Amino acid sequence: MISKPLNPPVVHIVSDTLTEAQRSYCMSRVKSKGTSIEKKLGKALWAANFRYRKNYVKIYGTPDFVSIKYKIVIFCDSAFWHGYKNMTTKVHNFKSNEDFWVEKMNRNIQRDKEVNSKLKIQGWTVIRFWDFQIKKDVNNCVREVLANISVKH
């Protein structure tokens, strides 16, 4: 079987259309709690009778959803902030301050790995969903959570 050689992705650098002050304001509006994907998944989990605590600070990493009863933690990760596909997607073609953003995203990825590892050692089931998974098919996300309950109990 002969396969075609893969061409490297083409990166187009475009200058930012916003001023520094406008970009700063936009970035300051980005929320870390109560996001649309968290609300969507939370409603669907609640409708499926999965009861949880939100942003439970007593659990390492402050998961978005925690079920103490089933020892399950759920994180809703933004593909941008958590470096989907190790930042190889077009949204990760940073237009300015690339060193800062690459370092920030790499630290987020590393932190996610540390949180996963520590929670698993403590006996938690860690489930992470990308924002696009929740937006595309929230019911599939709920099925995955419920499947983890039946495996544990």
N, C-alpha and C positions, 0 to 999 in steps of 0.2 A: 504494500500500500504506500503510495507516494503522497506526501503531504506538502502543501504549499508553504513556502517560508513565510514566517510572520513578519509583517512590516512594523517597525516601531511606531508608536503613536505620534501624531503631529501635534505639537504644542503651539498654540497661538497666544502670544502675549498682547493683551489689550490694556491700555491704561485705564485706571479707575475713572468712572464718569462722575463720581461724587468728590466734593472737596474733603479735606481732612476732617473738618468739623462735622460735615454731614455723615461721613463714614463712622466717626466716633459716636455720634448720636444713634445711628442705626445699630451699631454693635452694642451699645448700652441697653438697648431695648430687648436683646436676646435673653429669654428667660431660661432658668435652669429647673424650675419647678412649675407644675401646672401647665405644661405645654399641651398643645392640641393633641399630640399623639398619646400623651399620658391620659388625657381626659377620655379619648376614644377607647383606649384599651381598658381603662378603669370602668367605664360604663358597661362594656361588653363582659368583663370579668364579673362584675356585680350582677348583671342579668343572668349569668350562668351560675349564680349562687356561690361564687368564689369570694370569700370575705378576706379582706386584707387591711393592712395599715399602710398609709402613704408616707413616703420619705422618712422612714423610721430611723432616727439618728442613733438608736441603741445598737443597730446592726452595722458592722464595718462597711464603709462605702456608701452608706445612706441609700439603700435601694429605693427605686420608685414605688415598688409594691412588695410587701412582705406578708407571708402567711406563716405565722408562728406555729399554728396547728400542724401544717404539712412540712414545715421547715423548707419553704421555697422562697427565693428572692427573685424579683423580676426587674430588669433594667430596660428602659426605653432609650436606645442610643440613636442620636442623630448621625447620619452617614458622614456629614461634614465634620462635626466636632470630634467624633470618635474614629476618624480615619478609615472609612470603609475601603476595603481592598488595599490597605496600606498606602492610602493617599495616591492611588494611580488613576483616579477618575478625573474627569475634566473640571469638577468643582474644586479640585485641589491644585489647579494651575494658578498659583498665587500671583497676583498682579503687582503687588508691592510688599515690601518687608518680608520677603520669602523666608529668610533665616528664622525670624521670630515665629512665623506660622508653622514651619516644619518642626521646629523644636517643641512648640506648644502641642501640636497634634501627636508627635512621637511620645511626649510625656503622657498625654491622655491615653494612648494605646497601652503604654507600659502600666499606667495606673489601673486600667481595666483588667490587665492580666494579673496584677498583684491582688486586686480585690477578689477576682475569681478564685485564685489559688487559696487565699486565706479563708474565704467562706467555705470552699469545698473541704478544706482541712477541718473546719468546725462542724462539718456534717450537713451543710446547706446544699440544696439543689439550686444552681444558678442558671437562670434563663435570661438570655439577652435577645431583644428584638431590635432590628433596624427600623428607623422611622418609616421607610418605604414598605416594609413588611406589614406594619400596622395599618398604614393608609390603604394598601392594596387589598388585604384580606384579614381584617381583625378577627374574624371567626376562626381562621386557621391558627392564629396566635392563641386564642382561647383554647382550642382543641389541644394544642401542644402543652399548655399549662395543665389542663385536666388530665392529659395522658401521663404527665409526671406524677400527679396525685395517685392515679391508679397503680403506677409502678411501685410507688413507695408504700402504699397501704393495701 
